[in-house]
Amino acid sequence: MVRQVLQADRRILETVGRWHQPTVTLLMRTLTRIGDASTWVFVSLVLLAVGGTARHCGLLLAAATAIATVMSQILKRTCRRPRPSSGIGGFIALAENPDAFSFPSGHAAAAFAAAIALAGQGWLGPLNLSLAFAIALSRVYLGAHYPLDVAVGASVGAIAGAFVRILF
């Protein structure tokens, strides 16, 4: 059963790889950069500095993305699944990878943590949920992750975001 899931995971990744177009690749690289940890830190600090309701959003964002990042890094170091570029002979990713391990996606975890933590915060909720899906898709499109990595990363992030909403 596990082998079948992993084979399907690989087939989906390889199918997505056949859809590459220069304009879409540029968009996906941009989305991946938006999903970097430095972006979440910067946005959190700006919101915290603004004060008022924005300060509360900054607190939610900082806490949720930090928890999601820690959780995803623990899983990465435990599971040690190689990136597609290492695990599939001849596979070339369109993005540089921050580390050697693929499972789960830290980008997806942080993006979904932000989306869930900020749900119900006016226009930030729907915007962040759309952004989270786009960032997650970018990781598969660019070959940085298998779809399963992204799905589990999104789940980890959703759990972290929900925990922070309950906490604050």
C-alpha positions as CSV (number, residue, x, y, z in Angstrom):
1,M,0.0,0.0,0.0
2,V,2.7,2.5,1.0
3,R,4.7,1.6,-2.2
4,Q,1.6,2.3,-4.3
5,V,1.0,5.7,-2.7
6,L,4.7,6.6,-3.2
7,Q,4.5,5.5,-6.9
8,A,1.4,7.6,-7.4
9,D,3.1,10.5,-5.7
10,R,6.0,10.3,-8.1
11,R,3.7,9.9,-11.2
12,I,1.8,13.1,-10.2
13,L,5.1,15.0,-9.8
14,E,6.3,13.8,-13.2
15,T,3.0,14.7,-14.8
16,V,3.2,18.2,-13.4
17,G,6.7,18.5,-14.7
18,R,5.4,18.2,-18.2
19,W,3.4,21.3,-17.8
20,H,6.3,23.7,-17.5
21,Q,6.0,27.0,-19.3
22,P,8.5,29.9,-18.9
23,T,5.8,32.4,-17.7
24,V,4.3,29.9,-15.2
25,T,7.8,29.0,-14.0
26,L,8.5,32.6,-13.2
27,L,5.2,33.0,-11.3
28,M,5.9,29.8,-9.4
29,R,9.4,30.9,-8.4
30,T,8.0,34.2,-7.2
31,L,5.4,32.3,-5.1
32,T,8.0,30.1,-3.6
33,R,10.1,33.2,-2.6
34,I,7.0,34.7,-1.0
35,G,6.7,31.5,1.0
36,D,10.2,31.7,2.4
37,A,10.7,32.1,6.1
38,S,12.2,35.6,5.7
39,T,8.9,36.8,4.2
40,W,6.9,35.5,7.1
41,V,9.3,37.1,9.6
42,F,9.2,40.4,7.7
43,V,5.4,40.5,7.5
44,S,5.1,39.5,11.2
45,L,7.5,42.3,12.3
46,V,5.6,44.9,10.2
47,L,2.3,43.9,11.6
48,L,3.6,43.9,15.1
49,A,5.1,47.4,14.6
50,V,1.8,48.8,13.2
51,G,0.0,48.1,16.4
52,G,-3.8,47.8,17.1
53,T,-5.5,44.9,15.2
54,A,-2.5,44.5,13.0
55,R,-0.4,43.8,16.1
56,H,-2.7,40.9,17.0
57,C,-2.4,39.6,13.4
58,G,1.4,39.8,13.6
59,L,1.4,37.8,16.8
60,L,-0.8,35.1,15.2
61,L,1.3,35.0,12.1
62,A,4.6,34.8,14.0
63,A,3.5,32.2,16.4
64,A,1.8,30.0,13.8
65,T,4.6,30.0,11.3
66,A,7.2,29.4,14.0
67,I,5.3,26.4,15.3
68,A,4.7,25.0,11.8
69,T,8.4,25.5,10.9
70,V,9.6,23.6,14.1
71,M,7.1,20.8,13.5
72,S,8.0,20.4,9.8
73,Q,11.7,20.4,10.6
74,I,11.3,17.7,13.3
75,L,9.4,15.6,10.7
76,K,12.0,16.3,8.0
77,R,14.9,15.2,10.2
78,T,13.0,12.1,11.4
79,C,11.7,10.9,8.0
80,R,14.7,12.0,5.9
81,R,12.9,11.6,2.5
82,P,15.2,12.8,-0.3
83,R,14.1,15.6,-2.5
84,P,12.8,14.5,-6.0
85,S,16.1,15.7,-7.6
86,S,18.0,13.2,-5.4
87,G,15.4,10.5,-5.3
88,I,14.6,10.3,-9.1
89,G,17.4,9.7,-11.4
90,G,17.7,12.4,-14.0
91,F,15.1,14.6,-12.4
92,I,16.0,18.3,-12.4
93,A,14.2,20.7,-10.0
94,L,13.5,24.3,-11.2
95,A,14.2,25.7,-7.7
96,E,17.1,25.5,-5.3
97,N,16.3,23.5,-2.2
98,P,17.1,24.9,1.2
99,D,18.0,21.4,2.5
100,A,18.3,17.8,1.4
101,F,15.0,16.6,2.8
102,S,11.6,16.7,1.2
103,F,9.0,15.5,3.7
104,P,7.0,17.5,4.7
105,S,7.1,20.8,2.8
106,G,8.1,23.6,5.2
107,H,6.8,26.2,2.7
108,A,3.4,24.6,2.7
109,A,3.4,24.2,6.5
110,A,4.2,27.9,7.1
111,A,1.8,29.1,4.4
112,F,-1.1,27.1,5.8
113,A,-0.3,28.0,9.3
114,A,-0.5,31.6,8.4
115,A,-3.8,31.1,6.5
116,I,-5.5,29.3,9.3
117,A,-4.1,31.6,12.0
118,L,-5.4,34.6,10.1
119,A,-8.8,33.1,9.1
120,G,-11.5,35.4,10.3
121,Q,-9.2,38.4,10.4
122,G,-11.1,40.3,7.6
123,W,-9.6,40.2,4.1
124,L,-6.4,38.6,5.4
125,G,-8.0,35.2,5.8
126,P,-9.2,34.5,2.2
127,L,-6.1,36.2,0.8
128,N,-3.8,34.0,2.8
129,L,-5.7,30.8,2.1
130,S,-5.4,31.5,-1.7
131,L,-1.7,32.3,-1.2
132,A,-1.1,29.1,0.8
133,F,-2.6,27.0,-2.0
134,A,-0.5,28.8,-4.6
135,I,2.7,28.4,-2.6
136,A,2.0,24.7,-2.1
137,L,1.4,24.2,-5.8
138,S,4.6,26.1,-6.6
139,R,6.7,23.6,-4.6
140,V,5.4,20.7,-6.7
141,Y,5.5,22.6,-10.0
142,L,9.2,23.5,-9.3
143,G,10.0,19.9,-8.4
144,A,11.1,20.8,-4.9
145,H,8.6,18.4,-3.3
146,Y,6.4,15.5,-4.1
147,P,2.6,16.2,-3.8
148,L,2.5,14.1,-0.6
149,D,5.1,16.3,1.0
150,V,3.0,19.4,0.3
151,A,-0.2,17.7,1.5
152,V,1.4,16.7,4.8
153,G,3.1,20.1,5.1
154,A,-0.3,21.8,4.6
155,S,-1.8,19.6,7.3
156,V,1.0,20.4,9.8
157,G,0.5,24.1,9.1
158,A,-3.3,23.8,9.5
159,I,-2.7,22.2,12.9
160,A,-0.2,24.9,14.0
161,G,-2.5,27.6,12.8
162,A,-5.5,26.2,14.6
163,F,-3.5,25.7,17.8
164,V,-2.4,29.4,17.7
165,R,-6.0,30.5,17.1
166,I,-7.1,28.6,20.1
167,L,-4.2,29.8,22.2
168,F,-4.7,33.5,21.3
